[in-house]
């Protein structure tokens, strides 16, 4: 399958986005040789800044394989931004609606047409205190196992120094470097042709996220924690602590009233 043609809307997006990216951040890009020259594939990318989709897209655009992102459906209805999203062929994600599976089907169709589909498996900017990748959602693994396409782990670091996680103000000085490293395809062959149970999808997702984390370890020159940050487990722990604190307060008040 030939490379997807870079059409008008993608070229327009590049004209708008590339100049500020070139001015604001230096580039340290590695692993472009791991991006397939032809055929459909998935990239799995870590997420640590509202700016990093632009930094990653710049890297991916320069490989000649333009990505299709999965993005919140609301962005597709916002004037010029919506027109850009639709024109560049991005995939709307309708969360918690009857259309929620449409993004999954669209991603499979895009891969089968020979396109690149970019996944942020964490689903949101990392909440890990040291900005390591969190546990991932299973969408990328589901598409990969359905299509048996290559999954390229991509790690990035630097956009988070320009705009830290959940910050609203750019940190312009000194000029930051966008480090992007694409690794070799993740071997998921042991999961092929098996029932896609929740357990299997979870295990495949862990393999993908471990590969992404290894690329980030290489960029940062340090080891990630043995267990990735799990936001769901953290919410459970927070509720447990809150419940324990509330119970302790009740017991304290009852003791004082005696």
Secondary structure, DSSP 8 states (H G I E B T S, - for coil): -------HHHHHHHHHHHHHHHHHEEEEEE-GGGS-SSS-EEEEE----SSHHHHHHHHHHHTT--EEEEEEGGGGGSHHHHHHHHHTT-EEE-TTSTTTTHHHHHHHHHHHTT-EEEE-TTSSS---TT---B---SHHHHHHHHHT-EEEEEEEESHHHHS-TT--S---SS-EEEEEEEEEE---GGGTTS---HHHHHHHHHHHHHHHHHHHHHHHTS---SS-B-HHHHHHHHHHHHHHHHHHHHHHHHHHH-
